[in-house]
Amino acid sequence: MRDDTLLMTMLFDFFGELLTEKQREYYDLYHNEDLSLSEIAESAGISRQGVYDIITRAGKALIEMEQKTGVVNRWRETIAELTRAESMARELLELSVDDEEAAKLARELTQILEQLRNQ
C-alpha cells in the first residue's frame, strides 16, 4: 500500500465521522470498497464528476483536520515509541536472566507495552 493511501485511510479512520454522510459513504466506497467513480455514480444516480467532487472535498477535509489537530501524526509517533520501548524491554529481559526480580519486572513491562500498542 502506498504511503499516501495508508495516510488517507488512517485519516478516514480517525476523522471519517466528521464528514457528511455522503462524503463518508462515497469516500468509503471508493477507497475502501474499491468501487470506481462510475459504479458509485450509477448507484447514487449522480454524475461521475459529482462523485469525484464529493470524494475530493472529503479528502481535503480529512487533510485539513489532520493539519489542525495533528492527531494521526502523534498517534504514529506514539506507536513507534511504544514499539521501540517494547524492543528495549525484551532486550532487558534477555539481559536479566541471572536476576529474577529484574526479569519479572522486564516481563511485566513487556506485557504492559504490548497491551498499550494493541489498544
N, C-alpha and C positions, 0 to 999 in steps of 0.2 A: 504494500500500500504506500503510495507516495506520501511524503511528509505533510504536504498541504491538505491532502484528502484526510489524513489522520487528524490534523488540527481542526478541520471543518467538522468532522464527525464528533470530536470532543466538544467543540463549541456548541453543537446541536444538543449533545447530551447534557451539558451544563445549563444552557440558556434557551433551549427549544420551547419550553413552556411560556416564555415571554413573547414569542412570536404570535401573530394572529393565527386563527385556526387554519385558514387556507395556506398561509406561509408554511406552517408546521407540516400540514398534510402533504403539500406538493414537494417540499424540501425532502421529507422523509421518503416519499415515493421515488423521487429522482436519485437521491444519494444513497439511501439505504436499501431500497427495494429494487434499484437499478432499472426502473422504467424509463423509457425515452420521453422526451418532451411531447412528441406526437401521441404517445399512448396516454399520457396524463391528460393532454388537451382533449382527446377524443372522449375519454371517460368523464371529464368535467364539463364538456360541452362548451369549451372556450378555445381560442386560437393558441397555436403553438407559441407565438410571441407573447401572449398573455401569461402562459405558464412560465416561460423564460423570465419575464419581468418579475413575477412574484418570487421565483426562486432566487433571482439575483438580489432583489431587495432583502429577502430573508438572510442571504449570506452576508450582505453588507451590514445588516442589523446585528448579526452574531459577532462579526468582527468588531463593530463599534462597541458592543457590550464588553467584549474582552479588553479592548483598549481602555475603556473607562474603569474596569474593575481589576483586571489582571488576575482573575481567579484561576483560569486554566494554567497560566504560566506558573503561578505559585503552587498549584497542585502538582504540576510536573516536577518542579524543583523539590517539593516535599517528598514525592515518590522516589526521586533519585537519591536524596539524602537518606531516606529510610532504607533503601537497598544498600547503600554504602555502609550504614550503621549495622545492618544485618550481617553483611560480609565481615565487618570488623568483629562483631560478637562471635561469629563462627570461628574466626581465627583465634580469638581469645579462648574460646572453648578448647581448641586444639592445643593451645599452649599451656593450659591449666590442668593437664592430665594428672600431675602429681599433687595438686591442691584441690581436694574435694569441695571445699567451700567455694573457691573461685569457680570451679567447674559448674557447681549448682547455680551460682549467680549468672554465669555466662549462658547456661541453658535457659534460665528464666528470661534473661534479656533477649535472647534469640526468639523465644516464643512471643514475647510482647511485641517485638519489632515486626515479626511475621503477621501477627494479628492486625497491627496498625496498617501495614502495607496492603492487606487484603480487604480492608473496610471500604 
